[in-house]
Amino acid sequence: MARTFPAVVVNGILESGKTTFIRDSLRNGDFGDIGKVLILSQEEGIEEYEEDDLESYNAVAYVFSSPEEFTVEKINQLIKEYKPRAVFFEMNAMWDQENLKFPPYILVEQSFTIIDATTFKTYFNNMRQKFVDMVRASDVVILNRCVENSEMAGYKRSLKLINQGAVYLTLDDKGNNVSFAEDLPYKLGDEMSISDDDFGIFYIDTFDNPSRYDGKIVEFDCMSVTSKRLPKNTFVAGRLAMTCCANDIQLIGHLCSYKGPISIRENGWIKLKTKVHYSFEYEGAEPQIVLELLSFKEIPEIENPVVSLAN
């Protein structure tokens, strides 16, 4: 098959709302107006695709009975049979996705992860690797069935530590946007002190709420990470973050600039006092955060050097 087929991948634990999301996308006319849409589902949940609805959406659905049936050959057969213009893949998080292959002509244009906020904590604590794999591969993460409480803000921050580049939406059970009343564990002000346990929260919040930090002085303990690839007179002030297990650790932190002939030890530990600055490469771009070094002193490695996702 020479032509490519645009595809949307929808991930999530069983009963998270994937089928509802796909139906709503079709109902809103996001896809059906380009031609027939083929929905290839790896699971059959409580919510089903009704034939009358599918016909009105110009769509057809097929449910795979097992991972063994989900093959390139079977997908080829279904596309040849239904001749769609676009494909939805509704994924089953319990299947081993690493061993499942798409045909090479399938072009995944967007990947979503749908999460039920009412069951998130239980599943996240017991199936963390599944969430890490789904969220890390997503362009958009939707936390649905949310209620307005401060715990929800913690859920969102935990997910953002996994994939900072994704778009995160928080919706109630009617699909309306929900904002959370955040209870930060540190006091906001012109000068702030961030404890070792709160570094992950501080790091994510600097992206979410630039106005809280722009031009403010912040003090915290961190690793000093140097590299020849960084701009002159800069280092990364950060921490290692464990998103799932000891084998899945990444560096999180901000670029810190300094003046004068000072010596920054590679992978050393320092108590840092900085001024936060934001810049934008162009209108509408994500803010670039650079810390201005005011003072520092070397310290021993802190008691809990690795930032862990909230439980």
NORRASUL-V975468 format. One record per helix or strand of 2 or more residues. SS is the DSSP state (2 for helix, 1 for strand). FROM is the first residue (numbers start at 0). TO is the last residue. If there is no record, write none. Layout:
BEGIN
SS & FROM & TO
SS & FROM & TO
END
This chain:
BEGIN
1 & 4 & 10
2 & 17 & 26
2 & 31 & 33
1 & 36 & 40
2 & 50 & 55
1 & 58 & 62
2 & 66 & 68
2 & 71 & 81
1 & 85 & 89
2 & 96 & 98
1 & 105 & 115
2 & 119 & 125
2 & 127 & 135
1 & 139 & 143
2 & 149 & 161
1 & 166 & 170
1 & 190 & 192
2 & 195 & 207
2 & 209 & 211
1 & 216 & 224
1 & 233 & 241
1 & 248 & 256
1 & 267 & 278
1 & 287 & 297
1 & 305 & 307
END
